C-alpha cells in the first residue's frame, strides 16, 4: 500500500508555498503622510484613527 507516499505527496504539494507578509506595506496617513505601522489602530505620529 502507498498510503504513506500519498500522504507525503499531499503534504508537499497540497499547500501552496506562500507566506503572508502583512507588515510589508503600510498605507500613508492621510493627515500627516506617515507610512508607519498603526498604534492601537491610530497613526503613530499624529494619532489619527485609521483602523
Ligand atoms: Zn498621521
mmCIF file of the protein (N, C-alpha, C, O) and its ligand, coordinates in Angstrom:
data_MODEL
# 
_entry.id   MODEL 
# 
loop_
_entity.id 
_entity.type 
_entity.pdbx_number_of_molecules 
1 polymer     1 
2 non-polymer 1 
# 
_entity_poly.entity_id                      1 
_entity_poly.type                           'polypeptide(L)' 
_entity_poly.nstd_linkage                   no 
_entity_poly.nstd_monomer                   no 
_entity_poly.pdbx_seq_one_letter_code       
;(UNK)(UNK)(UNK)(UNK)(UNK)(UNK)(UNK)(UNK)(UNK)(UNK)(UNK)(UNK)(UNK)(UNK)(UNK)(UNK)
(UNK)(UNK)(UNK)(UNK)(UNK)(UNK)(UNK)(UNK)(UNK)(UNK)(UNK)(UNK)(UNK)(UNK)(UNK)(UNK)
(UNK)(UNK)(UNK)(UNK)(UNK)(UNK)(UNK)(UNK)(UNK)(UNK)(UNK)(UNK)(UNK)(UNK)(UNK)(UNK)
(UNK)(UNK)(UNK)
;
_entity_poly.pdbx_seq_one_letter_code_can   XXXXXXXXXXXXXXXXXXXXXXXXXXXXXXXXXXXXXXXXXXXXXXXXXXX 
_entity_poly.pdbx_strand_id                 A 
# 
loop_
_entity_poly_seq.entity_id 
_entity_poly_seq.num 
_entity_poly_seq.mon_id 
_entity_poly_seq.hetero 
1 1  UNK n 
1 2  UNK n 
1 3  UNK n 
1 4  UNK n 
1 5  UNK n 
1 6  UNK n 
1 7  UNK n 
1 8  UNK n 
1 9  UNK n 
1 10 UNK n 
1 11 UNK n 
1 12 UNK n 
1 13 UNK n 
1 14 UNK n 
1 15 UNK n 
1 16 UNK n 
1 17 UNK n 
1 18 UNK n 
1 19 UNK n 
1 20 UNK n 
1 21 UNK n 
1 22 UNK n 
1 23 UNK n 
1 24 UNK n 
1 25 UNK n 
1 26 UNK n 
1 27 UNK n 
1 28 UNK n 
1 29 UNK n 
1 30 UNK n 
1 31 UNK n 
1 32 UNK n 
1 33 UNK n 
1 34 UNK n 
1 35 UNK n 
1 36 UNK n 
1 37 UNK n 
1 38 UNK n 
1 39 UNK n 
1 40 UNK n 
1 41 UNK n 
1 42 UNK n 
1 43 UNK n 
1 44 UNK n 
1 45 UNK n 
1 46 UNK n 
1 47 UNK n 
1 48 UNK n 
1 49 UNK n 
1 50 UNK n 
1 51 UNK n 
# 
loop_
_struct_asym.id 
_struct_asym.entity_id 
A 1 
B 2 
# 
loop_
_chem_comp.id 
_chem_comp.type 
_chem_comp.mon_nstd_flag 
UNK 'L-peptide linking' . 
ZN  non-polymer         . 
# 
_pdbx_entity_nonpoly.entity_id   2 
_pdbx_entity_nonpoly.name        ? 
_pdbx_entity_nonpoly.comp_id     ZN 
# 
_pdbx_nonpoly_scheme.asym_id         B 
_pdbx_nonpoly_scheme.entity_id       2 
_pdbx_nonpoly_scheme.mon_id          ZN 
_pdbx_nonpoly_scheme.ndb_seq_num     1 
_pdbx_nonpoly_scheme.pdb_seq_num     101 
_pdbx_nonpoly_scheme.auth_seq_num    101 
_pdbx_nonpoly_scheme.pdb_mon_id      ZN 
_pdbx_nonpoly_scheme.auth_mon_id     ZN 
_pdbx_nonpoly_scheme.pdb_strand_id   A 
_pdbx_nonpoly_scheme.pdb_ins_code    . 
# 
loop_
_atom_site.group_PDB 
_atom_site.id 
_atom_site.type_symbol 
_atom_site.label_atom_id 
_atom_site.label_alt_id 
_atom_site.label_comp_id 
_atom_site.label_asym_id 
_atom_site.label_entity_id 
_atom_site.label_seq_id 
_atom_site.pdbx_PDB_ins_code 
_atom_site.Cartn_x 
_atom_site.Cartn_y 
_atom_site.Cartn_z 
_atom_site.occupancy 
_atom_site.B_iso_or_equiv 
_atom_site.pdbx_formal_charge 
_atom_site.auth_seq_id 
_atom_site.auth_comp_id 
_atom_site.auth_asym_id 
_atom_site.auth_atom_id 
_atom_site.pdbx_PDB_model_num 
ATOM   1   N  N  . UNK A 1 1  ? 0.824   -1.211 0.000  1.00 0.00 ? 1   UNK A N  1 
ATOM   2   C  CA . UNK A 1 1  ? 0.000   0.000  0.000  1.00 0.00 ? 1   UNK A CA 1 
ATOM   3   C  C  . UNK A 1 1  ? 0.867   1.273  0.000  1.00 0.00 ? 1   UNK A C  1 
ATOM   4   O  O  . UNK A 1 1  ? 1.990   1.281  0.503  1.00 0.00 ? 1   UNK A O  1 
ATOM   5   N  N  . UNK A 1 2  ? 0.321   2.317  -0.565 1.00 0.00 ? 2   UNK A N  1 
ATOM   6   C  CA . UNK A 1 2  ? 1.112   3.529  -0.716 1.00 0.00 ? 2   UNK A CA 1 
ATOM   7   C  C  . UNK A 1 2  ? 0.523   4.707  0.064  1.00 0.00 ? 2   UNK A C  1 
ATOM   8   O  O  . UNK A 1 2  ? 0.673   5.869  -0.313 1.00 0.00 ? 2   UNK A O  1 
ATOM   9   N  N  . UNK A 1 3  ? -0.146  4.366  1.154  1.00 0.00 ? 3   UNK A N  1 
ATOM   10  C  CA . UNK A 1 3  ? -0.778  5.444  1.913  1.00 0.00 ? 3   UNK A CA 1 
ATOM   11  C  C  . UNK A 1 3  ? 0.252   6.467  2.395  1.00 0.00 ? 3   UNK A C  1 
ATOM   12  O  O  . UNK A 1 3  ? 0.029   7.676  2.329  1.00 0.00 ? 3   UNK A O  1 
ATOM   13  N  N  . UNK A 1 4  ? 1.357   5.964  2.870  1.00 0.00 ? 4   UNK A N  1 
ATOM   14  C  CA . UNK A 1 4  ? 2.385   6.861  3.374  1.00 0.00 ? 4   UNK A CA 1 
ATOM   15  C  C  . UNK A 1 4  ? 2.885   7.787  2.277  1.00 0.00 ? 4   UNK A C  1 
ATOM   16  O  O  . UNK A 1 4  ? 3.085   8.983  2.490  1.00 0.00 ? 4   UNK A O  1 
ATOM   17  N  N  . UNK A 1 5  ? 3.085   7.198  1.083  1.00 0.00 ? 5   UNK A N  1 
ATOM   18  C  CA . UNK A 1 5  ? 3.591   8.008  -0.026 1.00 0.00 ? 5   UNK A CA 1 
ATOM   19  C  C  . UNK A 1 5  ? 2.554   9.040  -0.459 1.00 0.00 ? 5   UNK A C  1 
ATOM   20  O  O  . UNK A 1 5  ? 2.890   10.180 -0.780 1.00 0.00 ? 5   UNK A O  1 
ATOM   21  N  N  . UNK A 1 6  ? 1.265   8.614  -0.463 1.00 0.00 ? 6   UNK A N  1 
ATOM   22  C  CA . UNK A 1 6  ? 0.196   9.545  -0.853 1.00 0.00 ? 6   UNK A CA 1 
ATOM   23  C  C  . UNK A 1 6  ? 0.135   10.727 0.103  1.00 0.00 ? 6   UNK A C  1 
ATOM   24  O  O  . UNK A 1 6  ? 0.036   11.883 -0.310 1.00 0.00 ? 6   UNK A O  1 
ATOM   25  N  N  . UNK A 1 7  ? 0.196   10.411 1.371  1.00 0.00 ? 7   UNK A N  1 
ATOM   26  C  CA . UNK A 1 7  ? 0.118   11.495 2.359  1.00 0.00 ? 7   UNK A CA 1 
ATOM   27  C  C  . UNK A 1 7  ? 1.322   12.420 2.245  1.00 0.00 ? 7   UNK A C  1 
ATOM   28  O  O  . UNK A 1 7  ? 1.209   13.628 2.450  1.00 0.00 ? 7   UNK A O  1 
ATOM   29  N  N  . UNK A 1 8  ? 2.458   11.852 1.922  1.00 0.00 ? 8   UNK A N  1 
ATOM   30  C  CA . UNK A 1 8  ? 3.651   12.667 1.798  1.00 0.00 ? 8   UNK A CA 1 
ATOM   31  C  C  . UNK A 1 8  ? 3.515   13.616 0.609  1.00 0.00 ? 8   UNK A C  1 
ATOM   32  O  O  . UNK A 1 8  ? 3.944   14.768 0.666  1.00 0.00 ? 8   UNK A O  1 
ATOM   33  N  N  . UNK A 1 9  ? 2.903   13.106 -0.485 1.00 0.00 ? 9   UNK A N  1 
ATOM   34  C  CA . UNK A 1 9  ? 2.703   13.937 -1.674 1.00 0.00 ? 9   UNK A CA 1 
ATOM   35  C  C  . UNK A 1 9  ? 1.760   15.092 -1.367 1.00 0.00 ? 9   UNK A C  1 
ATOM   36  O  O  . UNK A 1 9  ? 2.020   16.228 -1.763 1.00 0.00 ? 9   UNK A O  1 
ATOM   37  N  N  . UNK A 1 10 ? 0.675   14.813 -0.669 1.00 0.00 ? 10  UNK A N  1 
ATOM   38  C  CA . UNK A 1 10 ? -0.272  15.866 -0.314 1.00 0.00 ? 10  UNK A CA 1 
ATOM   39  C  C  . UNK A 1 10 ? 0.381   16.889 0.598  1.00 0.00 ? 10  UNK A C  1 
ATOM   40  O  O  . UNK A 1 10 ? 0.153   18.094 0.486  1.00 0.00 ? 10  UNK A O  1 
ATOM   41  N  N  . UNK A 1 11 ? 1.188   16.379 1.493  1.00 0.00 ? 11  UNK A N  1 
ATOM   42  C  CA . UNK A 1 11 ? 1.850   17.284 2.431  1.00 0.00 ? 11  UNK A CA 1 
ATOM   43  C  C  . UNK A 1 11 ? 2.780   18.237 1.702  1.00 0.00 ? 11  UNK A C  1 
ATOM   44  O  O  . UNK A 1 11 ? 2.946   19.390 2.101  1.00 0.00 ? 11  UNK A O  1 
ATOM   45  N  N  . UNK A 1 12 ? 3.381   17.747 0.633  1.00 0.00 ? 12  UNK A N  1 
ATOM   46  C  CA . UNK A 1 12 ? 4.348   18.585 -0.082 1.00 0.00 ? 12  UNK A CA 1 
ATOM   47  C  C  . UNK A 1 12 ? 3.696   19.452 -1.143 1.00 0.00 ? 12  UNK A C  1 
ATOM   48  O  O  . UNK A 1 12 ? 4.143   20.573 -1.386 1.00 0.00 ? 12  UNK A O  1 
ATOM   49  N  N  . UNK A 1 13 ? 2.612   18.933 -1.798 1.00 0.00 ? 13  UNK A N  1 
ATOM   50  C  CA . UNK A 1 13 ? 2.037   19.648 -2.929 1.00 0.00 ? 13  UNK A CA 1 
ATOM   51  C  C  . UNK A 1 13 ? 0.649   20.216 -2.643 1.00 0.00 ? 13  UNK A C  1 
ATOM   52  O  O  . UNK A 1 13 ? 0.135   21.014 -3.426 1.00 0.00 ? 13  UNK A O  1 
ATOM   53  N  N  . UNK A 1 14 ? 0.047   19.816 -1.539 1.00 0.00 ? 14  UNK A N  1 
ATOM   54  C  CA . UNK A 1 14 ? -1.322  20.237 -1.256 1.00 0.00 ? 14  UNK A CA 1 
ATOM   55  C  C  . UNK A 1 14 ? -1.415  21.670 -0.791 1.00 0.00 ? 14  UNK A C  1 
ATOM   56  O  O  . UNK A 1 14 ? -2.442  22.322 -0.975 1.00 0.00 ? 14  UNK A O  1 
ATOM   57  N  N  . UNK A 1 15 ? -0.362  22.159 -0.199 1.00 0.00 ? 15  UNK A N  1 
ATOM   58  C  CA . UNK A 1 15 ? -0.404  23.515 0.316  1.00 0.00 ? 15  UNK A CA 1 
ATOM   59  C  C  . UNK A 1 15 ? 0.528   24.418 -0.483 1.00 0.00 ? 15  UNK A C  1 
ATOM   60  O  O  . UNK A 1 15 ? 1.708   24.110 -0.650 1.00 0.00 ? 15  UNK A O  1 
ATOM   61  N  N  . UNK A 1 16 ? -0.005  25.527 -0.972 1.00 0.00 ? 16  UNK A N  1 
ATOM   62  C  CA . UNK A 1 16 ? 0.851   26.449 -1.717 1.00 0.00 ? 16  UNK A CA 1 
ATOM   63  C  C  . UNK A 1 16 ? 1.901   27.057 -0.807 1.00 0.00 ? 16  UNK A C  1 
ATOM   64  O  O  . UNK A 1 16 ? 1.637   27.401 0.345  1.00 0.00 ? 16  UNK A O  1 
ATOM   65  N  N  . UNK A 1 17 ? 3.090   27.176 -1.354 1.00 0.00 ? 17  UNK A N  1 
ATOM   66  C  CA . UNK A 1 17 ? 4.180   27.707 -0.555 1.00 0.00 ? 17  UNK A CA 1 
ATOM   67  C  C  . UNK A 1 17 ? 4.157   29.231 -0.612 1.00 0.00 ? 17  UNK A C  1 
ATOM   68  O  O  . UNK A 1 17 ? 4.989   29.866 -1.261 1.00 0.00 ? 17  UNK A O  1 
ATOM   69  N  N  . UNK A 1 18 ? 3.180   29.790 0.087  1.00 0.00 ? 18  UNK A N  1 
ATOM   70  C  CA . UNK A 1 18 ? 3.014   31.240 0.079  1.00 0.00 ? 18  UNK A CA 1 
ATOM   71  C  C  . UNK A 1 18 ? 3.037   31.752 1.517  1.00 0.00 ? 18  UNK A C  1 
ATOM   72  O  O  . UNK A 1 18 ? 2.355   31.231 2.399  1.00 0.00 ? 18  UNK A O  1 
ATOM   73  N  N  . UNK A 1 19 ? 3.815   32.750 1.710  1.00 0.00 ? 19  UNK A N  1 
ATOM   74  C  CA . UNK A 1 19 ? 3.875   33.343 3.045  1.00 0.00 ? 19  UNK A CA 1 
ATOM   75  C  C  . UNK A 1 19 ? 3.184   34.702 3.039  1.00 0.00 ? 19  UNK A C  1 
ATOM   76  O  O  . UNK A 1 19 ? 3.460   35.560 2.200  1.00 0.00 ? 19  UNK A O  1 
ATOM   77  N  N  . UNK A 1 20 ? 2.285   34.869 3.992  1.00 0.00 ? 20  UNK A N  1 
ATOM   78  C  CA . UNK A 1 20 ? 1.587   36.139 4.077  1.00 0.00 ? 20  UNK A CA 1 
ATOM   79  C  C  . UNK A 1 20 ? 2.463   37.157 4.805  1.00 0.00 ? 20  UNK A C  1 
ATOM   80  O  O  . UNK A 1 20 ? 2.896   36.939 5.936  1.00 0.00 ? 20  UNK A O  1 
ATOM   81  N  N  . UNK A 1 21 ? 2.707   38.264 4.125  1.00 0.00 ? 21  UNK A N  1 
ATOM   82  C  CA . UNK A 1 21 ? 3.520   39.310 4.731  1.00 0.00 ? 21  UNK A CA 1 
ATOM   83  C  C  . UNK A 1 21 ? 2.654   40.551 4.897  1.00 0.00 ? 21  UNK A C  1 
ATOM   84  O  O  . UNK A 1 21 ? 2.464   41.324 3.958  1.00 0.00 ? 21  UNK A O  1 
ATOM   85  N  N  . UNK A 1 22 ? 2.145   40.724 6.079  1.00 0.00 ? 22  UNK A N  1 
ATOM   86  C  CA . UNK A 1 22 ? 1.224   41.839 6.316  1.00 0.00 ? 22  UNK A CA 1 
ATOM   87  C  C  . UNK A 1 22 ? 1.941   43.091 6.796  1.00 0.00 ? 22  UNK A C  1 
ATOM   88  O  O  . UNK A 1 22 ? 1.317   44.132 7.004  1.00 0.00 ? 22  UNK A O  1 
ATOM   89  N  N  . UNK A 1 23 ? 3.226   42.990 6.968  1.00 0.00 ? 23  UNK A N  1 
ATOM   90  C  CA . UNK A 1 23 ? 3.957   44.134 7.515  1.00 0.00 ? 23  UNK A CA 1 
ATOM   91  C  C  . UNK A 1 23 ? 4.815   44.822 6.460  1.00 0.00 ? 23  UNK A C  1 
ATOM   92  O  O  . UNK A 1 23 ? 5.642   45.678 6.776  1.00 0.00 ? 23  UNK A O  1 
ATOM   93  N  N  . UNK A 1 24 ? 4.607   44.438 5.206  1.00 0.00 ? 24  UNK A N  1 
ATOM   94  C  CA . UNK A 1 24 ? 5.454   44.997 4.166  1.00 0.00 ? 24  UNK A CA 1 
ATOM   95  C  C  . UNK A 1 24 ? 4.993   46.349 3.663  1.00 0.00 ? 24  UNK A C  1 
ATOM   96  O  O  . UNK A 1 24 ? 5.809   47.199 3.306  1.00 0.00 ? 24  UNK A O  1 
ATOM   97  N  N  . UNK A 1 25 ? 3.670   46.550 3.634  1.00 0.00 ? 25  UNK A N  1 
ATOM   98  C  CA . UNK A 1 25 ? 3.172   47.800 3.080  1.00 0.00 ? 25  UNK A CA 1 
ATOM   99  C  C  . UNK A 1 25 ? 2.239   48.477 4.068  1.00 0.00 ? 25  UNK A C  1 
ATOM   100 O  O  . UNK A 1 25 ? 1.219   47.915 4.466  1.00 0.00 ? 25  UNK A O  1 
ATOM   101 N  N  . UNK A 1 26 ? 2.598   49.681 4.453  1.00 0.00 ? 26  UNK A N  1 
ATOM   102 C  CA . UNK A 1 26 ? 1.731   50.438 5.338  1.00 0.00 ? 26  UNK A CA 1 
ATOM   103 C  C  . UNK A 1 26 ? 1.224   51.654 4.576  1.00 0.00 ? 26  UNK A C  1 
ATOM   104 O  O  . UNK A 1 26 ? 2.030   52.435 4.071  1.00 0.00 ? 26  UNK A O  1 
ATOM   105 N  N  . UNK A 1 27 ? -0.093  51.834 4.481  1.00 0.00 ? 27  UNK A N  1 
ATOM   106 C  CA . UNK A 1 27 ? -0.627  52.993 3.770  1.00 0.00 ? 27  UNK A CA 1 
ATOM   107 C  C  . UNK A 1 27 ? -0.274  54.272 4.521  1.00 0.00 ? 27  UNK A C  1 
ATOM   108 O  O  . UNK A 1 27 ? -0.350  54.315 5.749  1.00 0.00 ? 27  UNK A O  1 
ATOM   109 N  N  . UNK A 1 28 ? 0.109   55.304 3.790  1.00 0.00 ? 28  UNK A N  1 
ATOM   110 C  CA . UNK A 1 28 ? 0.466   56.553 4.455  1.00 0.00 ? 28  UNK A CA 1 
ATOM   111 C  C  . UNK A 1 28 ? -0.744  57.206 5.102  1.00 0.00 ? 28  UNK A C  1 
ATOM   112 O  O  . UNK A 1 28 ? -1.857  57.128 4.582  1.00 0.00 ? 28  UNK A O  1 
ATOM   113 N  N  . UNK A 1 29 ? -0.520  57.836 6.217  1.00 0.00 ? 29  UNK A N  1 
ATOM   114 C  CA . UNK A 1 29 ? -1.586  58.538 6.920  1.00 0.00 ? 29  UNK A CA 1 
ATOM   115 C  C  . UNK A 1 29 ? -2.085  59.695 6.060  1.00 0.00 ? 29  UNK A C  1 
ATOM   116 O  O  . UNK A 1 29 ? -1.273  60.475 5.561  1.00 0.00 ? 29  UNK A O  1 
ATOM   117 N  N  . UNK A 1 30 ? -3.395  59.827 5.874  1.00 0.00 ? 30  UNK A N  1 
ATOM   118 C  CA . UNK A 1 30 ? -3.950  60.901 5.043  1.00 0.00 ? 30  UNK A CA 1 
ATOM   119 C  C  . UNK A 1 30 ? -3.755  62.276 5.662  1.00 0.00 ? 30  UNK A C  1 
ATOM   120 O  O  . UNK A 1 30 ? -3.864  63.288 4.969  1.00 0.00 ? 30  UNK A O  1 
ATOM   121 N  N  . UNK A 1 31 ? -3.472  62.322 6.939  1.00 0.00 ? 31  UNK A N  1 
ATOM   122 C  CA . UNK A 1 31 ? -3.319  63.613 7.608  1.00 0.00 ? 31  UNK A CA 1 
ATOM   123 C  C  . UNK A 1 31 ? -1.875  64.101 7.591  1.00 0.00 ? 31  UNK A C  1 
ATOM   124 O  O  . UNK A 1 31 ? -1.601  65.249 7.243  1.00 0.00 ? 31  UNK A O  1 
ATOM   125 N  N  . UNK A 1 32 ? -0.952  63.214 7.972  1.00 0.00 ? 32  UNK A N  1 
ATOM   126 C  CA . UNK A 1 32 ? 0.441   63.646 8.090  1.00 0.00 ? 32  UNK A CA 1 
ATOM   127 C  C  . UNK A 1 32 ? 1.365   62.944 7.112  1.00 0.00 ? 32  UNK A C  1 
ATOM   128 O  O  . UNK A 1 32 ? 2.525   63.326 6.961  1.00 0.00 ? 32  UNK A O  1 
ATOM   129 N  N  . UNK A 1 33 ? 0.850   61.913 6.444  1.00 0.00 ? 33  UNK A N  1 
ATOM   130 C  CA . UNK A 1 33 ? 1.652   61.238 5.432  1.00 0.00 ? 33  UNK A CA 1 
ATOM   131 C  C  . UNK A 1 33 ? 2.623   60.221 5.986  1.00 0.00 ? 33  UNK A C  1 
ATOM   132 O  O  . UNK A 1 33 ? 3.435   59.673 5.240  1.00 0.00 ? 33  UNK A O  1 
ATOM   133 N  N  . UNK A 1 34 ? 2.558   59.961 7.257  1.00 0.00 ? 34  UNK A N  1 
ATOM   134 C  CA . UNK A 1 34 ? 3.470   58.993 7.853  1.00 0.00 ? 34  UNK A CA 1 
ATOM   135 C  C  . UNK A 1 34 ? 3.081   57.575 7.458  1.00 0.00 ? 34  UNK A C  1 
ATOM   136 O  O  . UNK A 1 34 ? 1.950   57.149 7.693  1.00 0.00 ? 34  UNK A O  1 
ATOM   137 N  N  . UNK A 1 35 ? 4.003   56.856 6.867  1.00 0.00 ? 35  UNK A N  1 
ATOM   138 C  CA . UNK A 1 35 ? 3.748   55.465 6.483  1.00 0.00 ? 35  UNK A CA 1 
ATOM   139 C  C  . UNK A 1 35 ? 4.377   54.554 7.512  1.00 0.00 ? 35  UNK A C  1 
ATOM   140 O  O  . UNK A 1 35 ? 5.404   53.923 7.258  1.00 0.00 ? 35  UNK A O  1 
ATOM   141 N  N  . UNK A 1 36 ? 3.769   54.491 8.647  1.00 0.00 ? 36  UNK A N  1 
ATOM   142 C  CA . UNK A 1 36 ? 4.297   53.673 9.734  1.00 0.00 ? 36  UNK A CA 1 
ATOM   143 C  C  . UNK A 1 36 ? 3.189   52.788 10.269 1.00 0.00 ? 36  UNK A C  1 
ATOM   144 O  O  . UNK A 1 36 ? 2.009   53.109 10.128 1.00 0.00 ? 36  UNK A O  1 
ATOM   145 N  N  . UNK A 1 37 ? 3.561   51.678 10.880 1.00 0.00 ? 37  UNK A N  1 
ATOM   146 C  CA . UNK A 1 37 ? 2.545   50.791 11.462 1.00 0.00 ? 37  UNK A CA 1 
ATOM   147 C  C  . UNK A 1 37 ? 1.657   51.537 12.450 1.00 0.00 ? 37  UNK A C  1 
ATOM   148 O  O  . UNK A 1 37 ? 2.113   52.401 13.199 1.00 0.00 ? 37  UNK A O  1 
ATOM   149 N  N  . UNK A 1 38 ? 0.372   51.176 12.430 1.00 0.00 ? 38  UNK A N  1 
ATOM   150 C  CA . UNK A 1 38 ? -0.573  51.822 13.325 1.00 0.00 ? 38  UNK A CA 1 
ATOM   151 C  C  . UNK A 1 38 ? -0.331  51.404 14.774 1.00 0.00 ? 38  UNK A C  1 
ATOM   152 O  O  . UNK A 1 38 ? 0.131   50.298 15.054 1.00 0.00 ? 38  UNK A O  1 
ATOM   153 N  N  . UNK A 1 39 ? -0.652  52.304 15.668 1.00 0.00 ? 39  UNK A N  1 
ATOM   154 C  CA . UNK A 1 39 ? -0.560  52.008 17.090 1.00 0.00 ? 39  UNK A CA 1 
ATOM   155 C  C  . UNK A 1 39 ? -1.979  52.033 17.643 1.00 0.00 ? 39  UNK A C  1 
ATOM   156 O  O  . UNK A 1 39 ? -2.617  53.084 17.712 1.00 0.00 ? 39  UNK A O  1 
ATOM   157 N  N  . UNK A 1 40 ? -2.457  50.865 18.032 1.00 0.00 ? 40  UNK A N  1 
ATOM   158 C  CA . UNK A 1 40 ? -3.838  50.747 18.507 1.00 0.00 ? 40  UNK A CA 1 
ATOM   159 C  C  . UNK A 1 40 ? -4.828  51.276 17.487 1.00 0.00 ? 40  UNK A C  1 
ATOM   160 O  O  . UNK A 1 40 ? -5.833  51.878 17.863 1.00 0.00 ? 40  UNK A O  1 
ATOM   161 N  N  . UNK A 1 41 ? -4.565  51.064 16.200 1.00 0.00 ? 41  UNK A N  1 
ATOM   162 C  CA . UNK A 1 41 ? -5.473  51.474 15.144 1.00 0.00 ? 41  UNK A CA 1 
ATOM   163 C  C  . UNK A 1 41 ? -5.387  52.948 14.806 1.00 0.00 ? 41  UNK A C  1 
ATOM   164 O  O  . UNK A 1 41 ? -6.235  53.468 14.080 1.00 0.00 ? 41  UNK A O  1 
ATOM   165 N  N  . UNK A 1 42 ? -4.377  53.627 15.320 1.00 0.00 ? 42  UNK A N  1 
ATOM   166 C  CA . UNK A 1 42 ? -4.226  55.048 15.030 1.00 0.00 ? 42  UNK A CA 1 
ATOM   167 C  C  . UNK A 1 42 ? -2.815  55.341 14.534 1.00 0.00 ? 42  UNK A C  1 
ATOM   168 O  O  . UNK A 1 42 ? -1.875  54.594 14.807 1.00 0.00 ? 42  UNK A O  1 
ATOM   169 N  N  . UNK A 1 43 ? -2.688  56.440 13.802 1.00 0.00 ? 43  UNK A N  1 
ATOM   170 C  CA . UNK A 1 43 ? -1.385  56.850 13.321 1.00 0.00 ? 43  UNK A CA 1 
ATOM   171 C  C  . UNK A 1 43 ? -0.438  57.061 14.492 1.00 0.00 ? 43  UNK A C  1 
ATOM   172 O  O  . UNK A 1 43 ? -0.791  57.677 15.497 1.00 0.00 ? 43  UNK A O  1 
ATOM   173 N  N  . UNK A 1 44 ? 0.765   56.539 14.341 1.00 0.00 ? 44  UNK A N  1 
ATOM   174 C  CA . UNK A 1 44 ? 1.721   56.632 15.443 1.00 0.00 ? 44  UNK A CA 1 
ATOM   175 C  C  . UNK A 1 44 ? 2.315   58.025 15.557 1.00 0.00 ? 44  UNK A C  1 
ATOM   176 O  O  . UNK A 1 44 ? 2.958   58.355 16.553 1.00 0.00 ? 44  UNK A O  1 
ATOM   177 N  N  . UNK A 1 45 ? 2.094   58.851 14.516 1.00 0.00 ? 45  UNK A N  1 
ATOM   178 C  CA . UNK A 1 45 ? 2.701   60.181 14.539 1.00 0.00 ? 45  UNK A CA 1 
ATOM   179 C  C  . UNK A 1 45 ? 1.701   61.241 14.990 1.00 0.00 ? 45  UNK A C  1 
ATOM   180 O  O  . UNK A 1 45 ? 1.974   61.996 15.924 1.00 0.00 ? 45  UNK A O  1 
ATOM   181 N  N  . UNK A 1 46 ? 0.534   61.300 14.324 1.00 0.00 ? 46  UNK A N  1 
ATOM   182 C  CA . UNK A 1 46 ? -0.422  62.359 14.651 1.00 0.00 ? 46  UNK A CA 1 
ATOM   183 C  C  . UNK A 1 46 ? -1.607  61.833 15.466 1.00 0.00 ? 46  UNK A C  1 
ATOM   184 O  O  . UNK A 1 46 ? -2.390  62.611 16.012 1.00 0.00 ? 46  UNK A O  1 
ATOM   185 N  N  . UNK A 1 47 ? -1.727  60.528 15.542 1.00 0.00 ? 47  UNK A N  1 
ATOM   186 C  CA . UNK A 1 47 ? -2.784  59.956 16.380 1.00 0.00 ? 47  UNK A CA 1 
ATOM   187 C  C  . UNK A 1 47 ? -4.121  59.806 15.690 1.00 0.00 ? 47  UNK A C  1 
ATOM   188 O  O  . UNK A 1 47 ? -5.103  59.429 16.330 1.00 0.00 ? 47  UNK A O  1 
ATOM   189 N  N  . UNK A 1 48 ? -4.184  60.093 14.395 1.00 0.00 ? 48  UNK A N  1 
ATOM   190 C  CA . UNK A 1 48 ? -5.439  59.946 13.662 1.00 0.00 ? 48  UNK A CA 1 
ATOM   191 C  C  . UNK A 1 48 ? -5.859  58.481 13.614 1.00 0.00 ? 48  UNK A C  1 
ATOM   192 O  O  . UNK A 1 48 ? -5.065  57.609 13.261 1.00 0.00 ? 48  UNK A O  1 
ATOM   193 N  N  . UNK A 1 49 ? -7.109  58.220 13.972 1.00 0.00 ? 49  UNK A N  1 
ATOM   194 C  CA . UNK A 1 49 ? -7.619  56.855 13.969 1.00 0.00 ? 49  UNK A CA 1 
ATOM   195 C  C  . UNK A 1 49 ? -7.814  56.373 12.535 1.00 0.00 ? 49  UNK A C  1 
ATOM   196 O  O  . UNK A 1 49 ? -8.584  56.954 11.770 1.00 0.00 ? 49  UNK A O  1 
ATOM   197 N  N  . UNK A 1 50 ? -7.107  55.306 12.185 1.00 0.00 ? 50  UNK A N  1 
ATOM   198 C  CA . UNK A 1 50 ? -7.179  54.775 10.829 1.00 0.00 ? 50  UNK A CA 1 
ATOM   199 C  C  . UNK A 1 50 ? -7.726  53.361 10.797 1.00 0.00 ? 50  UNK A C  1 
ATOM   200 O  O  . UNK A 1 50 ? -8.081  52.852 9.734  1.00 0.00 ? 50  UNK A O  1 
ATOM   201 N  N  . UNK A 1 51 ? -7.794  52.738 11.933 1.00 0.00 ? 51  UNK A N  1 
ATOM   202 C  CA . UNK A 1 51 ? -8.205  51.344 11.960 1.00 0.00 ? 51  UNK A CA 1 
ATOM   203 C  C  . UNK A 1 51 ? -9.693  51.224 11.801 1.00 0.00 ? 51  UNK A C  1 
ATOM   204 O  O  . UNK A 1 51 ? -10.226 50.114 11.799 1.00 0.00 ? 51  UNK A O  1 
HETATM 205 ZN ZN . ZN  B 2 .  ? -0.784  60.719 10.913 1.00 0.00 ? 101 ZN  A ZN 1 
# 
